[in-house]
Amino acid sequence: MGTLTVVRRRWNWLISWWLVVVLELSVSVTNSQNLFRQTTVDGHTQADLPSLGVQLVQQAQHVVMSNGIVNITLTVPGGAITSITYKGSENLLQTQNKEDERAIEGTSYKVIIRNENQTEISFTRTWKVGSSNVPLNVDKRFHYMAMSDERQRFMPMPEDRKNGQVLQYKEAVLLTNPINPDFKGEVDDKYLYSCDNKDNKVHGWVSSDRPSVGFWLITPSNEFRTGGPLTQDLTSHVGPVTLAKFSTTHYAGEDLAIKFQTEENWKKVIGPFFIYLNSNASANANPSMQKEVNSWPYNFPLSKDFVKSNQRGAVRGQLLVQDRFINKRAVPGASAYVGLAPPGAAGSWQLENKVLGFLYQGYQFWTQTDRNGSFLIKNVIPGNYSLFAWVPGIIGDYKHPSDITITPGSNVVARNVVFEAPRKGPTLWEIGIPDRSAAEFFIPDPDPKYKIHQYKVRFNDPKSPPHFSTGPIGKDNALARHGIRGIYRFYSIRVADTHLVVGRNTIFLTQAKAEGPFKEVMYDYIRLEGPA
């Protein structure tokens, strides 16, 4: 008897999603010098600000905050950001949308703190139906977008999309007559600029005028994002649009959707996010991003729900990996991802989105081990967690047998952190690399009018009853969104010797049911193991 081990990625379907949350938006401005005296709303002078300290000017329908470099104008009580000016510039945001269409509309407004060093204001509403997006539509003068050192470029214009050809997936548009002729024949799609949560720390735009201005969204922590470090989501795209994303079903499907019952109470702090503006900007905001990451958790938010650094704890330990068919002894789990997430089964962190019954609900804290497998997870919000891990090059998910309790100021040492890798017998053959990515598999380049190539895979004799079925999975549209991974699903399938013959054997992997044009499967790794 042999064992066939299959690590399967996803099945792809069209999806819809919804989100319900009680939202509090807090905006804080800290002190700078050399205040500019005027601020604007939609290009019109609204207030003359004093020359020193952080200022807050309240008007009938707007409130203006300024620290001398940046002026921010918001609607009251809605909390929509209608204007951002930098060093006396014109409004950096587009203004063609109505004010109540630019953000989540609040129903109450209050000043949290107001002095010459810091001003913090709060907008609150109960949000019953809507999106997890909080978009900022940057002015059209911003034509160059950057989301990493390797992924940055001049971007098409919104008019190019309007005049282009919409393809099978509605977000994908073939540019047929773009303003910049170099873009002709390209397909523009906001999902081309998605990235993993672990890498989504800074993205934004650089203006085309001189002196140039950089407009950057910095996310110094992933603790409030759902789905863990490998969840992919949107960043910036044609508009110009910059997104602050904290919950998504993209690349994961409805399993990651946050759903609420009638009158169900739930609370979670999202952010703070940091909007960074710089002059004579190059496409590099990494130094400022790193500064904000090192400053997390911030000490300035006054909300009692935001947990300060002195109220948090830490956990440390060493991860070892035991694969008895590779090494006789456990070896350090180098470069592994180790994290704390709400209690659950191994791998449950991928689908974690809402936890009830805990003081602080639905947060995750991740790090990578060094070459010795040692890890330190800092700034953990108090609560009860499971300790999870996965190791590049090793299949499966690890969960520590004991939950980890974090209290304020605690420094927990996790002991006996040994991952016994799933294994039934020695490897006879393998395809792929177990790294939670299908990047090493060949995907033919399709015609530019189509986003992806179509595949059919089968398991066993295609005319016989299936030897194994996963049941319904997927519905995440990962391939249609240019993804290379989605929800990680692990299957170990027993293959009786009666199913094998002397000589050549063929294994068919078949997608039994799918709807629509985007119905492909991506694999991480396939391995055939012999008898133990």
ChimeraX attribute file (.defattr): number of C-alpha atoms within 10 A of each C-alpha:
attribute: neighborCount
match mode: 1-to-1
recipient: residues
	/A:1	13
	/A:2	20
	/A:3	23
	/A:4	22
	/A:5	23
	/A:6	20
	/A:7	21
	/A:8	22
	/A:9	24
	/A:10	27
	/A:11	24
	/A:12	28
	/A:13	21
	/A:14	17
	/A:15	13
	/A:16	11
	/A:17	15
	/A:18	16
	/A:19	16
	/A:20	18
	/A:21	21
	/A:22	14
	/A:23	19
	/A:24	21
	/A:25	19
	/A:26	21
	/A:27	21
	/A:28	19
	/A:29	21
	/A:30	18
	/A:31	18
	/A:32	17
	/A:33	12
	/A:34	12
	/A:35	22
	/A:36	20
	/A:37	14
	/A:38	16
	/A:39	29
	/A:40	22
	/A:41	23
	/A:42	19
	/A:43	14
	/A:44	11
	/A:45	10
	/A:46	17
	/A:47	16
	/A:48	12
	/A:49	22
	/A:50	16
	/A:51	14
	/A:52	17
	/A:53	21
	/A:54	23
	/A:55	25
	/A:56	25
	/A:57	16
	/A:58	14
	/A:59	12
	/A:60	8
	/A:61	10
	/A:62	19
	/A:63	21
	/A:64	23
	/A:65	25
	/A:66	31
	/A:67	26
	/A:68	24
	/A:69	17
	/A:70	20
	/A:71	26
	/A:72	22
	/A:73	26
	/A:74	21
	/A:75	23
	/A:76	20
	/A:77	20
	/A:78	23
	/A:79	29
	/A:80	23
	/A:81	23
	/A:82	26
	/A:83	22
	/A:84	25
	/A:85	22
	/A:86	21
	/A:87	15
	/A:88	16
	/A:89	15
	/A:90	17
	/A:91	23
	/A:92	22
	/A:93	21
	/A:94	20
	/A:95	17
	/A:96	11
	/A:97	10
	/A:98	8
	/A:99	17
	/A:100	15
	/A:101	10
	/A:102	20
	/A:103	16
	/A:104	23
	/A:105	21
	/A:106	22
	/A:107	14
	/A:108	14
	/A:109	19
	/A:110	13
	/A:111	13
	/A:112	15
	/A:113	14
	/A:114	15
	/A:115	13
	/A:116	14
	/A:117	15
	/A:118	19
	/A:119	23
	/A:120	21
	/A:121	20
	/A:122	19
	/A:123	23
	/A:124	20
	/A:125	18
	/A:126	13
	/A:127	17
	/A:128	13
	/A:129	10
	/A:130	12
	/A:131	16
	/A:132	18
	/A:133	16
	/A:134	15
	/A:135	17
	/A:136	21
	/A:137	22
	/A:138	23
	/A:139	19
	/A:140	17
	/A:141	17
	/A:142	25
	/A:143	20
	/A:144	19
	/A:145	27
	/A:146	25
	/A:147	26
	/A:148	19
	/A:149	10
	/A:150	7
	/A:151	10
	/A:152	17
	/A:153	13
	/A:154	15
	/A:155	19
	/A:156	24
	/A:157	17
	/A:158	16
	/A:159	14
	/A:160	21
	/A:161	23
	/A:162	12
	/A:163	14
	/A:164	20
	/A:165	17
	/A:166	17
	/A:167	14
	/A:168	15
	/A:169	16
	/A:170	9
	/A:171	15
	/A:172	23
	/A:173	25
	/A:174	23
	/A:175	24
	/A:176	17
	/A:177	16
	/A:178	21
	/A:179	14
	/A:180	12
	/A:181	11
	/A:182	9
	/A:183	18
	/A:184	16
	/A:185	16
	/A:186	15
	/A:187	22
	/A:188	22
	/A:189	20
	/A:190	18
	/A:191	21
	/A:192	16
	/A:193	21
	/A:194	22
	/A:195	19
	/A:196	16
	/A:197	23
	/A:198	15
	/A:199	14
	/A:200	24
	/A:201	23
	/A:202	24
	/A:203	26
	/A:204	30
	/A:205	33
	/A:206	25
	/A:207	23
	/A:208	15
	/A:209	11
	/A:210	9
	/A:211	9
	/A:212	16
	/A:213	22
	/A:214	22
	/A:215	25
	/A:216	26
	/A:217	25
	/A:218	24
	/A:219	22
	/A:220	23
	/A:221	21
	/A:222	21
	/A:223	23
	/A:224	20
	/A:225	22
	/A:226	26
	/A:227	26
	/A:228	27
	/A:229	22
	/A:230	18
	/A:231	24
	/A:232	27
	/A:233	24
	/A:234	21
	/A:235	26
	/A:236	27
	/A:237	25
	/A:238	21
	/A:239	21
	/A:240	24
	/A:241	21
	/A:242	24
	/A:243	19
	/A:244	23
	/A:245	21
	/A:246	18
	/A:247	21
	/A:248	26
	/A:249	25
	/A:250	25
	/A:251	26
	/A:252	27
	/A:253	26
	/A:254	19
	/A:255	16
	/A:256	22
	/A:257	22
	/A:258	19
	/A:259	14
	/A:260	15
	/A:261	7
	/A:262	5
	/A:263	6
	/A:264	9
	/A:265	10
	/A:266	17
	/A:267	17
	/A:268	19
	/A:269	19
	/A:270	20
	/A:271	20
	/A:272	20
	/A:273	15
	/A:274	18
	/A:275	12
	/A:276	16
	/A:277	21
	/A:278	16
	/A:279	15
	/A:280	12
	/A:281	17
	/A:282	15
	/A:283	20
	/A:284	20
	/A:285	24
	/A:286	15
	/A:287	9
	/A:288	16
	/A:289	21
	/A:290	14
	/A:291	11
	/A:292	19
	/A:293	16
	/A:294	12
	/A:295	13
	/A:296	15
	/A:297	21
	/A:298	15
	/A:299	12
	/A:300	14
	/A:301	18
	/A:302	15
	/A:303	14
	/A:304	7
	/A:305	12
	/A:306	20
	/A:307	21
	/A:308	19
	/A:309	18
	/A:310	12
	/A:311	15
	/A:312	20
	/A:313	21
	/A:314	21
	/A:315	21
	/A:316	15
	/A:317	18
	/A:318	21
	/A:319	29
	/A:320	21
	/A:321	21
	/A:322	18
	/A:323	16
	/A:324	16
	/A:325	13
	/A:326	10
	/A:327	10
	/A:328	9
	/A:329	11
	/A:330	16
	/A:331	16
	/A:332	20
	/A:333	29
	/A:334	20
	/A:335	18
	/A:336	23
	/A:337	19
	/A:338	27
	/A:339	24
	/A:340	25
	/A:341	27
	/A:342	26
	/A:343	20
	/A:344	15
	/A:345	13
	/A:346	18
	/A:347	21
	/A:348	17
	/A:349	25
	/A:350	20
	/A:351	20
	/A:352	23
	/A:353	23
	/A:354	18
	/A:355	16
	/A:356	13
	/A:357	7
	/A:358	12
	/A:359	14
	/A:360	20
	/A:361	21
	/A:362	24
	/A:363	27
	/A:364	23
	/A:365	23
	/A:366	23
	/A:367	18
	/A:368	20
	/A:369	23
	/A:370	16
	/A:371	12
	/A:372	14
	/A:373	21
	/A:374	19
	/A:375	24
	/A:376	20
	/A:377	20
	/A:378	16
	/A:379	21
	/A:380	26
	/A:381	24
	/A:382	20
	/A:383	19
	/A:384	19
	/A:385	20
	/A:386	21
	/A:387	26
	/A:388	27
	/A:389	25
	/A:390	25
	/A:391	25
	/A:392	15
	/A:393	13
	/A:394	18
	/A:395	22
	/A:396	23
	/A:397	20
	/A:398	23
	/A:399	23
	/A:400	18
	/A:401	13
	/A:402	14
	/A:403	17
	/A:404	20
	/A:405	15
	/A:406	19
	/A:407	17
	/A:408	18
	/A:409	15
	/A:410	16
	/A:411	17
	/A:412	17
	/A:413	13
	/A:414	17
	/A:415	12
	/A:416	13
	/A:417	21
	/A:418	19
	/A:419	25
	/A:420	15
	/A:421	18
	/A:422	17
	/A:423	17
	/A:424	19
	/A:425	16
	/A:426	17
	/A:427	17
	/A:428	13
	/A:429	11
	/A:430	15
	/A:431	14
	/A:432	16
	/A:433	20
	/A:434	20
	/A:435	17
	/A:436	26
	/A:437	20
	/A:438	22
	/A:439	16
	/A:440	14
	/A:441	15
	/A:442	7
	/A:443	13
	/A:444	9
	/A:445	10
	/A:446	11
	/A:447	9
	/A:448	11
	/A:449	17
	/A:450	16
	/A:451	21
	/A:452	19
	/A:453	16
	/A:454	14
	/A:455	13
	/A:456	12
	/A:457	13
	/A:458	14
	/A:459	17
	/A:460	17
	/A:461	15
	/A:462	13
	/A:463	6
	/A:464	8
	/A:465	8
	/A:466	15
	/A:467	12
	/A:468	13
	/A:469	12
	/A:470	9
	/A:471	8
	/A:472	10
	/A:473	15
	/A:474	24
	/A:475	24
	/A:476	25
	/A:477	25
	/A:478	30
	/A:479	24
	/A:480	24
	/A:481	24
	/A:482	17
	/A:483	21
	/A:484	19
	/A:485	25
	/A:486	28
	/A:487	25
	/A:488	19
	/A:489	19
	/A:490	19
	/A:491	15
	/A:492	16
	/A:493	15
	/A:494	15
	/A:495	18
	/A:496	11
	/A:497	10
	/A:498	7
	/A:499	12
	/A:500	14
	/A:501	9
	/A:502	5
	/A:503	5
	/A:504	6
	/A:505	9
	/A:506	11
	/A:507	13
	/A:508	13
	/A:509	16
	/A:510	17
	/A:511	16
	/A:512	13
	/A:513	9
	/A:514	15
	/A:515	10
	/A:516	9
	/A:517	15
	/A:518	24
	/A:519	24
	/A:520	21
	/A:521	21
	/A:522	23
	/A:523	24
	/A:524	26
	/A:525	24
	/A:526	20
	/A:527	20
	/A:528	20
	/A:529	21
	/A:530	16
	/A:531	11
	/A:532	11
